[in-house]
């Protein structure tokens, strides 16, 4: 699992508009990070995803939180106990991030679309 997660983080950072990526577990433990998102952000990102899930009563909904600023966006999404945050710099381009995220990083496709 660690090797797959490390490869996922490295592949994500290859996009020139992505400046940070972070993966946490449901307790806010940092599973891996690169760039502008670090261990100090893990707890906050995990809590934001958990709070977003409380906005609906449907447990099958996949919620996304987008923090927007003049410098870029941070997209946060939780799936199967794993929370992923992607920090993308402002641009007119869109990026689709497709990954295998589940408790064992099995091939469950989760798509993140961040448009700035």
N, C-alpha and C positions, 0 to 999 in steps of 0.2 A: 504494500500500500504506500509506503513512504516514497519508494522510487517513482511510482506513478504520480503521486502528488507533487513531488519535486519537478518532474517533467512537465506537468500541467502548469505549474507556476512559471517555469522557464519559458514555455511556449507562449504563455499569455504575455509575458514581458517583451517578447519579440516584436509586438505591435508598437510602432513608434509613438502612438498617441496614448498608450497605456504607461502610466508612471508608477503604479503601485497595485499590488494584489495581496489579499490576505484570506486565509482559510482558518475557521475556528470550529470547535466542537460546540455542542449545546450548552456547555458550562462556560464558554468564553475562553477556553484554552487555545492558544495559538498553535495550529497544526503546521503552519508554514506561511511565510510572507516574503515579499520582495518589494523593493523600491520605497515609495513614500509611506506605505502602510506597514506598521511595525507591531511588535508585541504590545506596546502601550495602547494600541487601538483595539485589540482583540475583544476585550470585555464590552466596550461601548458598542462595537459593531454587532456582537452577539445579542445584546440587550435590545438594540433597535429592531433587529429581525424578529425577536420574540414579541416585542410590543406590537409590531405591525400585524402579527398573526392574531392578536386579540381583537382586531377591528372587524372580524367576521366570525360567524359561528360555523362556517364550513371548513372542517379540518383538511379537506383535500385541496383547498386553494393554495397556490404558491404565491406568496406575497413578495413584493419588491419595494425597497426603500431607495429613493434617489436623493442624495444631498447635492444641491446645486450651488455653485458659486461662479464668480466671474472667471476663475482660473480653471474650472473643470467640474466634473461630476464624480461622485462616488456612488456606485450602484451596489446595493446589498440585497442578497437573496439567500433564503434558507431552504434546504431540501434534504430530507432524510437525516436530520440531525447535524448536517454540515452547513455552515454559513460561509458564503463567499462574498468578498467585497472587491470591486475593481475600481481603481481611481484612473479616470481618463481625462486628459487635458482637453480644454475647449478647442473645438474645430468644427468644421461643417461636415465632417465625415461621420459615418455610423460604423459601428463594429459589432459583429455578432460573435458572441463567445459561446461555443458549444463544448461541453465537457462531460466527463463521466463522473458524476458526483452521487454517491450514495455511501452508506456506512462503510462499505468495503471497496469503494471506487469501482463498482461493477458498471457495465455499460448502460447506465440509465442516462438518457440524454436530457440535459437541462439547458435551455437556451436563454441567454441574457442579451437583450438588445439595448444598447446605450446610444442614444442619439443626442448629440450636443449641437 
